[in-house]
Amino acid sequence: MEKILTYLRMMRPANVITSVADVLAGAAIAGVFSAEAFSNHIKAIIMLCISTACLYGGGIVFNDVFDADIDKIERPERAIPSGKVSLQQASVLGSILLLSGIIAAAFVSPTSGLLALAIAFFALLYNKIGKHHPFWGPLNMGCCRGLNLLLGVSIIAGALLQWYFLAIVPIIYIFSITMISRGEVHGGSRSNLYIAAVLYCIVTGFLLCFSYLNNKLLLSAIILIPFLWMIFKPLFRAIKNPIGKNVGGAVKAGVISLILMDAAWAATFSTIIAALIIACLLPISILLAKAFAVT
């Protein structure tokens, strides 16, 4: 049991919930939450949720694998440097998770399988190379989340051709979070935090624009208001005093708040029911974040 809990800690369960929210938001954009479409796509929705959970978990495990040496200094309490899990065991776990994620997506469609393969590739690229670059690293991680949204959209092939460009929104959002996360150990740069604030505003502008075009402005605003409160309150705290603890809090809030952003996508492109289903993942993620690390 202790070994299983250690593996779960490595996979960051609270973060995995946010990846499931991405896929559900993508499925909502594709239109599968309508009454006539949902029953025909329930199996595909489940498979894509399993796929993204495995892909995210596998990517995070490999993050710890590639960071094993530096974690001995900065985070000795983590599973690998503490000796609770060997480097080989972690590598096997990560490989199984990534492969399972690709296979699960391929059961839905070849396109979904290729998107899952791309997510796995970019996750490994980030862990091995991307994280060491101040610009390409955040962009690399943003691509993982953008592709994750499209993984949900791919549940209907025609929808992917229509809405592929929406991936730019999670790319910008995750770019900002990844950029400021570099300061969660030793403290952050105020300039990066201010840039993140601007990027948050751009993301919000995109969401408001699409909700206006779809005549869902009021419904989306109901979800966006708590979303903005969740991301900006800790960000302003970090700007005021950019110590590691405050920066880490801003990163944690940014990651978990993805669920509300995904709920806003659902409110904009689908129904209030779809939005509420995704929003209900938020308290689950918050509870898991209290038991398991987010960053």
ROBA-673106 format. One record per residue (C-alpha): x, y, z; residue in one letter. Coordinates in steps of 0.2 Angstrom, whole numbers, plus 5000, padded with zeros to 4 digits. Layout:
<sites>
SITE     xx     yy     zz   residu
SITE      X      Y      Z        a
...
</sites>
This chain:
<sites>
SITE     xx     yy     zz   residu
SITE   5000   5000   5000        m
SITE   5014   5012   5004        e
SITE   5022   5009   4987        k
SITE   5005   5012   4978        i
SITE   5004   5029   4988        l
SITE   5021   5033   4983        t
SITE   5017   5030   4965        y
SITE   5002   5040   4966        l
SITE   5012   5055   4973        r
SITE   5023   5054   4959        m
SITE   5009   5055   4947        m
SITE   5001   5071   4955        r
SITE   4983   5066   4956        p
SITE   4977   5083   4957        a
SITE   4985   5088   4941        n
SITE   4978   5073   4932        v
SITE   4961   5079   4936        i
SITE   4964   5095   4927        t
SITE   4970   5085   4911        s
SITE   4953   5075   4912        v
SITE   4945   5092   4912        a
SITE   4954   5097   4897        d
SITE   4948   5082   4887        v
SITE   4930   5085   4893        l
SITE   4931   5103   4887        a
SITE   4937   5097   4870        g
SITE   4923   5085   4869        a
SITE   4911   5099   4874        a
SITE   4918   5110   4860        i
SITE   4916   5095   4848        a
SITE   4897   5095   4853        g
SITE   4896   5077   4861        v
SITE   4887   5083   4876        f
SITE   4871   5086   4866        s
SITE   4857   5075   4871        a
SITE   4857   5065   4854        e
SITE   4876   5063   4854        a
SITE   4881   5059   4871        f
SITE   4875   5041   4872        s
SITE   4884   5037   4856        n
SITE   4901   5044   4862        h
SITE   4901   5039   4881        i
SITE   4913   5025   4878        k
SITE   4925   5036   4868        a
SITE   4924   5050   4881        i
SITE   4929   5037   4895        i
SITE   4943   5030   4884        m
SITE   4950   5048   4881        l
SITE   4949   5052   4899        c
SITE   4959   5036   4903        i
SITE   4971   5041   4889        s
SITE   4974   5059   4896        t
SITE   4976   5053   4914        a
SITE   4989   5040   4909        c
SITE   4998   5053   4898        l
SITE   4999   5066   4911        y
SITE   5004   5053   4925        g
SITE   5017   5046   4914        g
SITE   5024   5063   4909        g
SITE   5025   5069   4927        i
SITE   5034   5052   4932        v
SITE   5047   5055   4919        f
SITE   5049   5073   4925        n
SITE   5055   5065   4942        d
SITE   5066   5053   4932        v
SITE   5075   5066   4923        f
SITE   5076   5078   4938        d
SITE   5083   5064   4950        a
SITE   5100   5072   4952        d
SITE   5094   5090   4955        i
SITE   5080   5083   4966        d
SITE   5093   5076   4978        k
SITE   5098   5094   4981        i
SITE   5082   5104   4979        e
SITE   5068   5091   4984        r
SITE   5076   5077   4993        p
SITE   5059   5071   5000        e
SITE   5053   5066   4982        r
SITE   5051   5047   4979        a
SITE   5067   5044   4969        i
SITE   5080   5054   4979        p
SITE   5072   5048   4995        s
SITE   5075   5030   4989        g
SITE   5056   5025   4990        k
SITE   5056   5021   4971        v
SITE   5071   5017   4961        s
SITE   5076   5026   4945        l
SITE   5072   5010   4935        q
SITE   5055   5007   4943        q
SITE   5050   5025   4940        a
SITE   5056   5023   4922        s
SITE   5045   5007   4919        v
SITE   5030   5015   4927        l
SITE   5031   5031   4916        g
SITE   5034   5020   4901        s
SITE   5018   5009   4905        i
SITE   5008   5025   4908        l
SITE   5013   5034   4892        l
SITE   5010   5018   4881        l
SITE   4993   5015   4889        s
SITE   4988   5033   4886        g
SITE   4992   5031   4867        i
SITE   4984   5014   4866        i
SITE   4968   5020   4874        a
SITE   4967   5035   4863        a
SITE   4970   5024   4847        a
SITE   4954   5014   4852        f
SITE   4944   5030   4849        v
SITE   4952   5034   4832        s
SITE   4969   5034   4823        p
SITE   4969   5053   4824        t
SITE   4966   5052   4843        s
SITE   4980   5040   4844        g
SITE   4992   5051   4834        l
SITE   4988   5066   4846        l
SITE   4991   5055   4861        a
SITE   5008   5050   4853        l
SITE   5012   5069   4850        a
SITE   5008   5073   4869        i
SITE   5019   5059   4875        a
SITE   5033   5065   4863        f
SITE   5032   5083   4869        f
SITE   5031   5078   4887        a
SITE   5047   5068   4885        l
SITE   5055   5082   4875        l
SITE   5051   5095   4889        y
SITE   5057   5083   4903        n
SITE   5073   5080   4894        k
SITE   5077   5096   4885        i
SITE   5063   5109   4885        g
SITE   5063   5113   4904        k
SITE   5081   5120   4903        h
SITE   5076   5134   4891        h
SITE   5067   5150   4898        p
SITE   5056   5152   4882        f
SITE   5055   5135   4873        w
SITE   5052   5126   4889        g
SITE   5036   5135   4893        p
SITE   5031   5134   4875        l
SITE   5034   5115   4875        n
SITE   5023   5113   4890        m
SITE   5010   5124   4883        g
SITE   5009   5113   4867        c
SITE   5006   5098   4878        c
SITE   4990   5106   4886        r
SITE   4985   5113   4869        g
SITE   4986   5095   4861        l
SITE   4977   5088   4876        n
SITE   4962   5100   4873        l
SITE   4962   5094   4855        l
SITE   4963   5076   4861        l
SITE   4945   5079   4867        g
SITE   4940   5088   4851        v
SITE   4946   5073   4841        s
SITE   4932   5063   4847        i
SITE   4923   5070   4831        i
SITE   4936   5071   4817        a
SITE   4927   5085   4808        g
SITE   4927   5096   4824        a
SITE   4946   5094   4825        l
SITE   4947   5102   4808        l
SITE   4935   5116   4813        q
SITE   4942   5120   4830        w
SITE   4961   5116   4830        y
SITE   4966   5134   4832        f
SITE   4958   5135   4850        l
SITE   4974   5126   4856        a
SITE   4982   5143   4856        i
SITE   4973   5147   4872        v
SITE   4979   5133   4884        p
SITE   4996   5135   4876        i
SITE   4997   5154   4881        i
SITE   4990   5150   4898        y
SITE   5002   5135   4902        i
SITE   5016   5145   4895        f
SITE   5013   5158   4908        s
SITE   5012   5146   4922        i
SITE   5027   5136   4917        t
SITE   5037   5152   4915        m
SITE   5033   5158   4933        i
SITE   5036   5140   4940        s
SITE   5055   5142   4938        r
SITE   5054   5153   4954        g
SITE   5045   5142   4965        e
SITE   5061   5135   4974        v
SITE   5072   5150   4975        h
SITE   5060   5164   4972        g
SITE   5053   5172   4956        g
SITE   5056   5187   4945        s
SITE   5043   5201   4946        r
SITE   5045   5204   4927        s
SITE   5040   5186   4924        n
SITE   5025   5188   4936        l
SITE   5019   5204   4927        y
SITE   5021   5195   4910        i
SITE   5010   5181   4917        a
SITE   4997   5193   4922        a
SITE   4996   5200   4904        v
SITE   4995   5183   4897        l
SITE   4981   5178   4909        y
SITE   4972   5194   4903        c
SITE   4974   5188   4885        i
SITE   4968   5171   4889        v
SITE   4952   5179   4897        t
SITE   4950   5190   4882        g
SITE   4950   5175   4870        f
SITE   4937   5166   4881        l
SITE   4926   5181   4883        l
SITE   4927   5184   4864        c
SITE   4921   5166   4860        f
SITE   4907   5167   4873        s
SITE   4901   5183   4865        y
SITE   4901   5176   4848        l
SITE   4891   5161   4854        n
SITE   4879   5172   4864        n
SITE   4885   5164   4880        k
SITE   4893   5179   4888        l
SITE   4883   5179   4904        l
SITE   4884   5160   4907        l
SITE   4903   5160   4904        s
SITE   4906   5175   4915        a
SITE   4898   5166   4929        i
SITE   4912   5154   4928        i
SITE   4926   5166   4923        l
SITE   4924   5177   4938        i
SITE   4929   5163   4951        p
SITE   4942   5158   4938        f
SITE   4950   5175   4938        l
SITE   4949   5177   4957        w
SITE   4958   5160   4959        m
SITE   4972   5164   4947        i
SITE   4975   5183   4951        f
SITE   4974   5183   4970        k
SITE   4989   5172   4972        p
SITE   4998   5180   4957        l
SITE   4997   5197   4965        f
SITE   5003   5190   4981        r
SITE   5018   5184   4972        a
SITE   5021   5200   4963        i
SITE   5021   5209   4980        k
SITE   5033   5197   4988        n
SITE   5040   5185   4975        p
SITE   5047   5172   4987        i
SITE   5047   5154   4983        g
SITE   5032   5150   4994        k
SITE   5021   5163   4985        n
SITE   5027   5159   4968        v
SITE   5023   5141   4971        g
SITE   5005   5146   4977        g
SITE   5002   5155   4961        a
SITE   5008   5140   4951        v
SITE   4997   5128   4961        k
SITE   4982   5140   4959        a
SITE   4985   5142   4940        g
SITE   4986   5123   4937        v
SITE   4970   5119   4947        i
SITE   4961   5134   4940        s
SITE   4962   5125   4923        l
SITE   4947   5116   4928        i
SITE   4936   5132   4928        l
SITE   4944   5138   4912        m
SITE   4938   5121   4904        d
SITE   4921   5123   4912        a
SITE   4920   5140   4903        a
SITE   4924   5132   4887        w
SITE   4910   5120   4890        a
SITE   4898   5134   4894        a
SITE   4903   5143   4878        t
SITE   4902   5129   4866        f
SITE   4890   5117   4875        s
SITE   4877   5117   4889        t
SITE   4877   5122   4907        i
SITE   4876   5104   4912        i
SITE   4892   5100   4903        a
SITE   4900   5115   4911        a
SITE   4894   5110   4929        l
SITE   4901   5092   4926        i
SITE   4918   5099   4923        i
SITE   4917   5112   4937        a
SITE   4913   5098   4949        c
SITE   4930   5091   4946        l
SITE   4937   5107   4955        l
SITE   4933   5102   4973        p
SITE   4940   5084   4969        i
SITE   4956   5092   4963        s
SITE   4958   5104   4978        i
SITE   4955   5089   4990        l
SITE   4968   5079   4981        l
SITE   4980   5094   4981        a
SITE   4979   5094   5000        k
SITE   4985   5076   5000        a
SITE   4997   5076   4986        f
SITE   5009   5088   4979        a
SITE   5004   5099   4964        v
SITE   5022   5105   4959        t
</sites>
